[in-house]
């Protein structure tokens, strides 16, 4: 899910944090690195967070905890504390990293804070994420073959609003599915989406949702038939309703697959299936 850029300016955050530190024991350190830190943040923005283009900063390794504490233990009323509170006070109803329903209750560092402590409180490096995604993501960024594993919620803009799709295979009373990137994406984009899906364990997590959603679908269709209501028309309404805030929401992906599958639609309209109510 593409997110609007953070309200807080990532470059201004550097200036404000450095200014706040001037009354403390780390005043000299932060004043001395202020311009280099700002340059690192600008490089991050220019490279759109790509770990292949954003280097680590070995020169500040000895002060790693000073950066980490900006995130882990912000002072009351501090500029970064206010920024973090604002980013946690979101109204998202699903995880922007995977599309699963439920308000994400943590913030993720796109470039992990353990390797990039200087981006601990960089707003462009922070976004809401669900626990399941964060558990799978951990400190990963990429590897030698694929320097970037994950989509960036602020920078990855694709021509297709929907980047995830499933195909549903018979038997339709107990179907199976395959989840992957939509064919409208370029080959590099498809490869990135596929890595993102794999590394966040989305297929395995979607499997339970798929089984439950299929049962709900059959119950819904039985009710529509008994009420003499058009099955396809109502499924279109369900799909369209699930498109907000993103077409990558799991329900929208599911209903889109059902409606694009002519054989499954025929089964739902006229086939015999057990009473699942």
C-alpha positions as CSV (number, residue, x, y, z in Angstrom):
1,X,0.0,0.0,0.0
2,X,1.5,3.3,-1.1
3,X,1.5,5.8,1.8
4,X,1.6,9.6,1.7
5,X,5.0,10.9,2.7
6,X,5.4,11.6,6.4
7,X,4.2,14.9,7.7
8,X,7.5,15.5,9.5
9,X,10.4,16.6,7.3
10,X,13.3,14.1,7.6
11,X,16.0,16.7,7.1
12,X,14.4,19.1,9.6
13,X,14.3,16.3,12.1
14,X,18.1,16.2,12.0
15,X,18.4,19.9,12.7
16,X,15.9,19.8,15.5
17,X,17.4,16.7,17.2
18,X,20.9,18.3,17.0
19,X,19.5,21.6,18.5
20,X,17.9,19.7,21.4
21,X,21.1,17.8,22.2
22,X,23.1,21.0,22.7
23,X,22.2,21.1,26.4
24,X,23.4,17.5,27.0
25,X,26.5,15.4,27.3
26,X,26.4,14.5,23.6
27,X,26.2,18.1,22.4
28,X,29.7,18.1,20.8
29,X,29.2,14.8,19.1
30,X,25.8,15.7,17.5
31,X,27.0,19.2,16.6
32,X,30.1,17.7,14.9
33,X,28.2,15.2,12.7
34,X,25.2,17.4,12.0
35,X,26.0,18.1,8.3
36,X,27.2,14.6,7.6
37,X,24.0,13.2,9.2
38,X,21.9,15.5,7.1
39,X,23.8,14.4,4.0
40,X,23.1,10.7,4.9
41,X,19.4,11.5,5.2
42,X,19.4,13.3,1.9
43,X,21.2,10.4,0.3
44,X,18.5,8.1,1.7
45,X,15.7,10.2,0.2
46,X,17.5,10.5,-3.2
47,X,18.1,6.7,-3.3
48,X,14.5,6.1,-2.2
49,X,15.7,4.0,0.7
50,X,17.4,1.3,-1.4
51,X,20.0,-0.6,0.6
52,X,22.0,-1.1,-2.5
53,X,22.6,2.7,-2.7
54,X,22.5,3.8,0.9
55,X,25.7,2.9,2.8
56,X,26.1,2.2,6.5
57,X,28.0,4.8,8.6
58,X,30.9,3.0,10.4
59,X,32.2,6.3,11.8
60,X,29.3,6.6,14.2
61,X,29.3,2.9,15.4
62,X,30.8,3.9,18.8
63,X,27.8,6.1,19.3
64,X,25.2,3.7,18.1
65,X,23.3,3.7,21.4
66,X,23.0,7.4,21.4
67,X,21.1,7.1,18.1
68,X,19.1,4.1,19.3
69,X,18.0,5.9,22.4
70,X,16.5,8.7,20.3
71,X,13.9,6.0,19.2
72,X,13.8,3.7,22.1
73,X,13.8,6.2,24.9
74,X,12.7,9.7,23.6
75,X,12.6,12.4,26.2
76,X,9.2,13.8,27.1
77,X,8.3,16.5,24.7
78,X,11.3,15.9,22.5
79,X,10.9,16.6,18.8
80,X,11.4,12.9,17.8
81,X,9.1,11.8,20.6
82,X,6.3,14.0,19.2
83,X,7.0,12.7,15.6
84,X,6.9,9.1,16.7
85,X,3.7,9.6,18.6
86,X,2.1,11.2,15.6
87,X,3.2,8.3,13.3
88,X,1.7,5.8,15.7
89,X,-1.5,7.7,15.9
90,X,-2.6,6.6,12.4
91,X,-6.0,5.5,11.2
92,X,-4.9,2.6,9.0
93,X,-7.2,-0.4,9.1
94,X,-4.8,-2.8,7.5
95,X,-1.0,-3.4,7.3
96,X,0.5,-1.4,4.4
97,X,3.2,-4.0,4.0
98,X,1.0,-7.0,3.4
99,X,-2.7,-5.9,3.1
100,X,-4.0,-8.0,6.0
101,X,-6.9,-6.4,7.8
102,X,-6.3,-5.0,11.3
103,X,-4.6,-1.8,12.6
104,X,-0.8,-2.2,12.5
105,X,0.4,-1.6,16.0
106,X,4.1,-1.0,15.6
107,X,6.5,1.1,13.5
108,X,9.0,-0.6,11.2
109,X,12.4,0.8,10.2
110,X,12.6,0.2,6.4
111,X,16.4,0.1,6.8
112,X,16.8,-1.6,10.1
113,X,18.0,0.5,13.1
114,X,20.6,-2.1,14.1
115,X,22.5,-1.6,10.8
116,X,21.5,2.0,10.2
117,X,21.1,3.6,13.7
118,X,21.4,7.1,12.1
119,X,18.0,6.5,10.5
120,X,16.3,5.6,13.8
121,X,14.2,8.7,13.8
122,X,14.2,9.5,10.1
123,X,10.4,9.8,9.2
124,X,10.9,8.5,5.7
125,X,12.5,5.3,7.2
126,X,9.5,4.7,9.5
127,X,6.0,3.3,8.7
128,X,3.3,1.3,10.5
129,X,3.5,-2.5,10.1
130,X,1.7,-5.5,11.6
131,X,3.5,-7.8,14.1
132,X,3.5,-10.7,11.6
133,X,5.3,-8.7,8.9
134,X,7.8,-7.3,11.4
135,X,8.5,-10.8,12.8
136,X,9.3,-12.0,9.3
137,X,11.2,-8.9,8.2
138,X,13.4,-8.5,11.2
139,X,16.8,-7.0,10.2
140,X,16.7,-8.2,6.6
141,X,17.2,-5.8,3.7
142,X,18.5,-8.0,0.8
143,X,21.4,-10.2,-0.3
144,X,24.1,-10.3,-2.8
145,X,21.8,-11.5,-5.6
146,X,18.9,-9.3,-4.7
147,X,20.0,-6.2,-2.8
148,X,16.4,-5.2,-2.0
149,X,13.8,-7.5,-0.6
150,X,11.0,-5.1,0.3
151,X,8.7,-2.6,-1.3
152,X,9.0,0.9,0.1
153,X,5.7,2.4,1.2
154,X,6.7,5.9,0.3
155,X,8.6,5.5,-2.9
156,X,7.4,2.4,-4.9
157,X,4.9,3.8,-7.3
158,X,3.6,1.4,-9.9
159,X,1.3,1.9,-12.9
160,X,-0.9,-0.8,-11.5
161,X,-2.7,0.1,-8.2
162,X,-3.1,-3.6,-7.5
163,X,0.3,-5.4,-7.3
164,X,-0.9,-8.7,-5.7
165,X,-3.3,-11.2,-7.3
166,X,-4.3,-14.8,-6.8
167,X,-5.5,-17.5,-9.2
168,X,-8.0,-20.0,-7.9
169,X,-7.9,-23.6,-9.1
170,X,-10.6,-26.3,-8.9
171,X,-12.2,-28.2,-7.4
172,X,-14.2,-25.2,-6.4
173,X,-15.8,-26.8,-3.4
174,X,-12.3,-27.1,-1.9
175,X,-10.0,-24.9,-4.2
176,X,-6.4,-24.1,-4.0
177,X,-4.8,-20.8,-4.8
178,X,-1.5,-19.2,-6.1
179,X,-0.5,-15.7,-5.0
180,X,1.9,-13.5,-6.9
181,X,2.6,-10.2,-8.6
182,X,0.1,-9.0,-11.3
183,X,1.2,-9.4,-14.9
184,X,0.9,-5.7,-15.6
185,X,4.1,-4.9,-13.7
186,X,7.5,-4.8,-15.4
187,X,9.7,-7.8,-14.9
188,X,11.9,-6.1,-12.3
189,X,8.8,-4.9,-10.4
190,X,7.3,-8.4,-10.5
191,X,10.6,-9.8,-9.1
192,X,10.6,-7.2,-6.3
193,X,7.0,-7.9,-5.4
194,X,7.7,-11.7,-5.4
195,X,10.6,-11.2,-3.0
196,X,8.5,-9.0,-0.8
197,X,5.8,-11.6,-0.6
198,X,8.3,-14.4,0.1
199,X,10.3,-12.6,2.8
200,X,7.2,-11.5,4.7
201,X,5.7,-15.0,4.6
202,X,2.5,-13.6,3.0
203,X,1.5,-16.8,1.1
204,X,1.5,-18.9,4.2
205,X,-0.4,-16.3,6.1
206,X,-2.9,-15.8,3.3
207,X,-3.7,-19.5,3.2
208,X,-5.7,-19.5,6.4
209,X,-7.6,-16.3,5.3
210,X,-8.3,-18.0,1.9
211,X,-9.9,-21.1,3.5
212,X,-12.1,-19.0,5.8
213,X,-13.0,-16.5,3.0
214,X,-14.0,-19.4,0.7
215,X,-16.4,-20.7,3.4
216,X,-17.8,-17.3,3.8
217,X,-18.2,-16.9,0.1
218,X,-20.2,-20.2,-0.2
219,X,-22.5,-19.1,2.6
220,X,-23.0,-15.7,1.0
221,X,-23.8,-17.3,-2.4
222,X,-26.4,-19.6,-0.8
223,X,-28.1,-16.6,0.8
224,X,-28.0,-14.8,-2.5
225,X,-29.5,-17.7,-4.4
226,X,-32.3,-18.2,-1.8
227,X,-33.1,-14.5,-2.0
228,X,-33.2,-14.7,-5.8
229,X,-30.4,-12.1,-6.1
230,X,-27.9,-11.9,-8.8
231,X,-24.7,-13.6,-7.6
232,X,-22.2,-11.8,-9.9
233,X,-23.6,-8.3,-9.4
234,X,-23.4,-8.7,-5.6
235,X,-19.9,-10.1,-5.7
236,X,-18.9,-7.0,-7.7
237,X,-20.3,-4.9,-4.9
238,X,-18.3,-6.8,-2.4
239,X,-15.1,-6.5,-4.4
240,X,-15.6,-2.8,-5.0
241,X,-16.3,-2.2,-1.3
242,X,-13.1,-4.0,-0.4
243,X,-11.0,-1.8,-2.7
244,X,-10.5,1.0,-0.1
245,X,-8.0,1.9,1.1
246,X,-6.0,-0.3,-1.3
247,X,-6.8,-2.9,-4.0
248,X,-4.1,-5.1,-2.3
249,X,-6.4,-5.6,0.7
250,X,-6.8,-9.4,1.1
251,X,-10.6,-9.3,0.6
252,X,-10.2,-7.3,-2.6
253,X,-7.6,-9.6,-4.0
254,X,-9.9,-12.6,-3.2
255,X,-13.0,-11.2,-4.8
256,X,-11.1,-10.0,-7.8
257,X,-9.8,-13.5,-8.4
258,X,-13.3,-15.0,-8.0
259,X,-14.8,-12.5,-10.5
260,X,-12.1,-13.1,-13.1
261,X,-12.5,-16.9,-13.0
262,X,-15.3,-17.8,-15.4
263,X,-15.5,-21.4,-14.3
264,X,-15.7,-20.5,-10.6
265,X,-18.4,-18.0,-11.3
266,X,-20.4,-20.6,-13.2
267,X,-20.0,-22.9,-10.2
268,X,-21.2,-20.3,-7.8
269,X,-24.2,-19.4,-9.9
270,X,-25.4,-22.9,-10.8
271,X,-23.3,-25.5,-9.2
272,X,-24.2,-27.9,-6.4
273,X,-22.3,-27.5,-3.2
274,X,-22.9,-28.6,0.4
275,X,-24.8,-26.4,2.8
276,X,-22.1,-24.5,4.6
277,X,-24.3,-22.4,6.8
